[in-house]
């Protein structure tokens, strides 16, 4: 748990806490909430799913007893959910609890909250099928080649799901994703109205925490969570367009173990590596997109 080395924030203003996985952001959020009588609101795209309590590192009973928590584990497996759904659920909670602590590692959620979100029409099934086929048959470069220049310059090229989404938006609407974002409406919570903190852990310190945390997850029931998910695991879970709930880090590896494809030790090693790679992508997002947030270097 990171130590607070700054004064407690203004109790009247909401607090935003971002940070890579395993950096201690949930513990920090709870500490602030308890000290100042606030509620905690989830901003993590995987912690909304009921099926992943341990694997998503969701706050447990002892944490929930100390302060009210919202938008955690409330979705059934396979439910459609997006940043737009999250913002619509968040709005009435934030209206009731104007000094809430909003915490999570999903940068897109936090950026949409503080910068606004473009209202883009849903992708027609036919275009989605074309995108799936193009990615499968020609690869990610084919989708990138089909983007408009402005979107191609800004897109995260390491994220196939984002690239495919951008291709689909252009095909469906005739407007690039960058153009849609330039027409974004007002933010639900402009950054200047909040205390915004981003945790910046040292790489070796974070990697050590990631290694120990996955081992602890196994002890706490992560394998049992995966076993419960096994009958529902979709055949396209390894595709960029797979349902969001299947993307819990560690879940594909544990499913592979349960199917007899790899040993538990191999699953643990693969999950730990995947978590480190995910944390690296998160750190890059926060450096590039959250330059105006207060940076907290860890450890302290």
N, C-alpha and C positions, 0 to 999 in steps of 0.2 A: 504494500500500500504506500503510495507516495506521501511524503510529509508535506503539510501545508507550510510554505515558507513565505506566505504573503498574508496580509490581513484578510479576514473574512469579507466577502463582497457585500456591496450595498444590499441590505435585506429587502429592499423594495423592487429591485430589478431582477428579471430572470437571469439565470446562469446557463451558459452553454458550455459543455465539456466534450471535446473531441480528443481522440487519441487512438493509436494502433491497438490491435488486440493484445491483451495481457499486460497493458501498461498501467493498470490500476485505476482507470477512469471511473468505474462503477463504485469503487470504494471511496474515491474522492467525492463523488456526487452524493453518496450517502452521508459522508461526514458533514458536508455543507448543509444538507437537508436537515439532519438531526440537530445541528448547532443552531439553525435559524428557523426551524419549524416549517420547512418547505416540503413539497412533494417532488418525486422523481419521475421523469417521463422518458421512456425509451426512444432512442434514435438509432437503433440497430436493426437492419432489415431481417436478420435471422432470429433475433430474440422475440419477435412477434409470434413465432410458431410454437404451438403447444407441444409438439412432438419432440422439440429439442430444448430441454432444460439444462442438462449437464453439458452437452456438446456446444451449445451456444453461450455457455457461461452466464446463464441468466441468474439474476439475484435469487437467492434461496430464502427459505422460511425465516431464518434469523434476521436477514436484511429487511424482508417485507414487514416484519414486526416492528421495525424501528421508525419507518416512515412510509406513507402511502406511495405505491408505485403504479404507474399507468402504462398501458400498451405493451405489456409483457405477456407472452404466451397465450394470447387471446384468439389466435386463429387456428382453425382445424387444418390438418394436413391437406395440401393441395388448393387451399383457398387463393383466389386471385388477389394480389396485393401489389401496390406500387407506391412510389413516393407521393402520388396524388391522393391515394387512399389514406396514407399516413397523415398528410397535411389536413385532410378533412376530419380525421379522427382527433387530431391534435388541437384544432382550433377551439372547440368548446371547452376542452380541458384547460387550455391556456387562458381562456376568458374567465374561468372560475378561479384559477390559481395563477395569478399574474406574476408571481415571483418563483415559479417552478424552476427546478434544475432539469435541464434536458441534456441527456448524455448518450453517446453512442459513437460507433466507429464508421458508420455509413456516411461518407462525405457528401454524397448526393442528397441525402435527406437534409443535412445541416445547411448545405448551400441553397437548396430550394427554400428552406425556412427563412433564411436571412437575405436571399437575393431575389426570391420569387420563382415561380414555376410556369413555364409555357403550357398552355392548354392545347395539347396536340391530339387530333382525332385518333381513335383506335385503329390499329392496322387491320385491314380486311384479311380474312383467312387465306384467300388466294395469293395475296402478296407475301404473307408469312410463309406459305408453302414454297413459293418461288425462291425466297431468301434461304430457306432451309436447304433446298436442292442445290442452289448455287454454292453455298458454303460447303456442303458435303462433296460436291463434284469438282469444284474449282478452287476451293480454299478461301481463306480470309482475304488474300490479295485481290481476288475478283470483286468482293464486296467493297473494299477500299477504293478500287478503281472506278466504281460506280457512284462515288460520293461527289458532291459539289466541292469546289476548292476551299471555301470557307470552313465547311464542316470537317473536311479531311485534315486541315491544318490544326484543328483543335481537338480532334477525337483521340481518345486513349487507344492507340493501336494494339496494345497488349490485352485489350478487353473485347473478345469476340462478340459478346452479347451487346455491348454498346455499339460496335461497328454495324452489326446486323440491324439493330434498332434504327440507326441513322439511315441505313440503306432503305429500310422499309418506309420510313417517314418521307423520304424524297420520292420514292415510287408512288406512295399513296396520296401525297398532297401536292407534289410538284414544287415544294419548298424545302430547302435544306434545313437540317436540324439547327444549324447556327442562326439561320434567319428566324426560325421559330423562337429561339432563345432570345434573340434581340428584341422580340416583341413581348417579352415576359411582363406579366402584370406585377402589381405591388407585392412586396414581401409580407408574409404574415407577421414576422418579427424582424424588422430591420436590425442590422448588426449594432448600430449605434445606440439602440435601446436596451441592449443586454450586456452582461459581463461575459465575454467570450474567451475561453481558455482552451489551449491545445497542448496536450502532453507531448513532449519531445524526448523520448527515452534514448539513451545510448544503445547502439546496436547490440553489443555483446551482453549488456545487462538484460535487454529485452529477450534476446535469444535464449538466455539461461532460464528466464521466467517461462518462456513458451515450452521449453523442454520439460520442466518440472510440472507445468500445468496440465499437459496432456496425460502424463503419468497419473496425476491426481484425478483427472476426469475418468480414467479407466477404473480407478478404485471407487469412484463415486457413482458408477453405473452407466458410463457412456456405451459400453458394449451392449447392455440390456436395452438402451434406447435404440441402438442400431438394429438389434434383433426384432424389436417391435415394428420397426420401419420396413424390414426386409420383405414382408408380403406385399407391400405397397410400392416397392421401388420400381420406378418406370424404366422401360427398356432404353429410353433415350436420355438417361440420367447423365451420360458423359458428353452430351451435346450442349452448345451454348444456350439453346432455347429450352433447356430442361426446366421443370418447375423450380421456383426459387427455393423451396424447402429442401431440395436435394443438395443444395450447395453448402450446407453446413460443413465446415472444414473438419475432416476426420470421419464424416459419415461415409463417403465413397470407399475409403480405405477399410473401414470396419465392415462394410457390406461385403467387400471383396474377401475379407478374412472369413466371414460367416459362410460364404459360398465355397470355401476351401481353396481359394485361389492364391492366397498369401498367408503367412504365419501372423500371429498377433504382434510379434516383435517387428516384422516388416511393415505391418499396418501402422504401428506406432511411429516408426521412423519416417514413413511416407507422410503421415499426417503432420508430424512435427515440421518436416521440410515445407509442406504446403502452407502451414501457418506462418512460418518465417517469410515465405515469399509473399503471402498476403499482407503481412505487416509491412514489408518493404514497399508494396504498392500504396498502402495507406499513408505511410510516411511521405511518399512522393506527392500524393494528392494534397496532404495538409500543407506541405512546404509551398506548393504552387498555388493553391486555392485559398489558403487561410493566412495570408501574410499580415492581415490586419488584426488577427486574434493574438491575445497575450500568450506567449510561449512559456511553458514551464519545462525546463530541462530536468531530466531524471537520469540517474538517481540524485538525490539531494542529501 
